[in-house]
Amino acid sequence: MPLTEEKTVKLESYRPEPHPLKGALARRDISQRLFARFLGVSYAYLNGILNGYNSMPESMKQKTEQFLGLVNGESKNDDKRS
């Protein structure tokens, strides 16, 4: 029997799940760099969050909701009169 055994390791099973926001930005054709600039964070930091390596802080969640509301044409100050 050889001294070394070959073992297959599936690295994909160790990869974290991407944040759902990553797909939402891609569907809206919004670059991560533009979104990072809006949030006031670096592209690298945002990329780590979107790829599941870092968790998103609460303050960033609030800004994200604000941004998506603006992109979707929603506003808290919309006048609902007909």
Sine and cosine of phi, psi and omega as CSV:
sin_phi,cos_phi,sin_psi,cos_psi,sin_omega,cos_omega
0.00,0.00,0.72,-0.70,-0.01,-1.00
-0.92,0.38,0.41,-0.91,-0.01,-1.00
-0.94,0.33,-0.46,0.89,0.01,-1.00
-0.92,-0.38,0.65,-0.76,0.06,-1.00
-0.94,-0.34,0.62,-0.78,0.05,-1.00
-1.00,0.09,0.78,-0.62,0.05,-1.00
-0.83,-0.56,0.69,-0.72,0.05,-1.00
-0.99,-0.13,0.82,-0.57,0.03,-1.00
-0.91,-0.40,0.81,-0.58,0.03,-1.00
-1.00,0.03,0.98,-0.18,-0.06,-1.00
-0.92,0.38,-0.44,0.90,0.00,-1.00
-0.87,0.50,-0.49,0.87,-0.02,-1.00
-0.94,0.33,-0.25,0.97,0.01,-1.00
-0.99,-0.12,-0.13,0.99,-0.03,-1.00
-0.97,0.25,0.74,-0.68,0.01,-1.00
-0.95,0.32,0.37,-0.93,0.05,-1.00
-0.96,0.28,0.71,-0.71,0.06,-1.00
-0.93,0.37,0.45,-0.89,0.04,-1.00
-0.94,0.35,0.63,-0.78,0.01,-1.00
-0.85,0.53,-0.43,0.90,0.01,-1.00
-0.89,0.46,-0.47,0.88,0.00,-1.00
-0.85,0.52,-0.72,0.69,0.03,-1.00
-0.93,0.36,-0.60,0.80,0.00,-1.00
-0.89,0.45,-0.66,0.76,0.04,-1.00
-0.92,0.40,-0.67,0.74,-0.01,-1.00
-0.90,0.45,-0.67,0.74,0.01,-1.00
-0.89,0.45,-0.52,0.85,0.00,-1.00
-1.00,-0.02,0.05,1.00,-0.01,-1.00
0.85,0.53,0.68,0.73,0.04,-1.00
-0.96,-0.28,0.84,-0.55,-0.04,-1.00
-0.96,0.29,0.48,-0.88,0.06,-1.00
-0.90,0.44,-0.56,0.83,0.02,-1.00
-0.91,0.43,-0.68,0.73,0.04,-1.00
-0.90,0.45,-0.70,0.71,-0.01,-1.00
-0.91,0.41,-0.64,0.77,0.05,-1.00
-0.88,0.47,-0.65,0.76,0.02,-1.00
-0.89,0.45,-0.67,0.74,0.03,-1.00
-0.87,0.49,-0.66,0.75,-0.03,-1.00
-0.97,0.24,-0.32,0.95,-0.04,-1.00
0.98,0.18,0.49,0.87,0.03,-1.00
-0.82,-0.57,0.22,-0.98,0.03,-1.00
-0.97,0.24,0.43,-0.90,0.06,-1.00
-0.86,0.52,-0.66,0.75,-0.04,-1.00
-0.89,0.46,-0.66,0.75,0.00,-1.00
-0.91,0.41,-0.73,0.68,0.01,-1.00
-0.88,0.47,-0.66,0.75,0.00,-1.00
-0.87,0.49,-0.64,0.77,0.06,-1.00
-0.89,0.46,-0.62,0.79,0.04,-1.00
-0.93,0.37,-0.74,0.67,-0.05,-1.00
-0.91,0.41,-0.48,0.88,0.03,-1.00
-1.00,-0.01,0.07,1.00,0.13,-0.99
1.00,0.06,0.17,0.99,-0.01,-1.00
-1.00,0.06,-0.42,0.91,0.03,-1.00
-0.80,-0.60,0.46,-0.89,0.07,-1.00
-1.00,0.00,0.43,-0.90,-0.04,-1.00
-1.00,0.04,0.82,-0.57,0.05,-1.00
-0.92,0.39,0.40,-0.91,-0.04,-1.00
-0.85,0.53,-0.67,0.75,-0.01,-1.00
-0.88,0.47,-0.57,0.82,0.01,-1.00
-0.96,0.29,-0.54,0.84,0.06,-1.00
-0.89,0.47,-0.66,0.75,0.00,-1.00
-0.91,0.41,-0.69,0.72,0.03,-1.00
-0.91,0.42,-0.57,0.82,0.02,-1.00
-0.91,0.42,-0.70,0.71,0.04,-1.00
-0.88,0.48,-0.65,0.76,0.04,-1.00
-0.89,0.46,-0.72,0.69,-0.02,-1.00
-0.89,0.46,-0.74,0.68,-0.02,-1.00
-0.91,0.41,-0.53,0.85,0.09,-1.00
-0.90,0.43,-0.64,0.77,0.04,-1.00
-0.92,0.40,-0.66,0.75,-0.01,-1.00
-0.92,0.40,-0.59,0.81,-0.01,-1.00
-0.99,0.11,0.02,1.00,0.03,-1.00
0.99,0.16,0.29,0.96,0.01,-1.00
-0.99,-0.13,0.48,-0.88,0.06,-1.00
-0.48,-0.88,0.59,-0.81,0.04,-1.00
-0.93,0.38,-0.34,0.94,-0.05,-1.00
-0.99,-0.17,0.21,0.98,0.01,-1.00
-0.87,0.49,0.69,-0.72,0.06,-1.00
-1.00,0.00,0.86,-0.51,-0.10,-1.00
-1.00,-0.01,0.22,0.98,-0.02,-1.00
-0.95,0.30,0.51,-0.86,0.04,-1.00
-0.99,-0.14,0.00,0.00,0.00,0.00
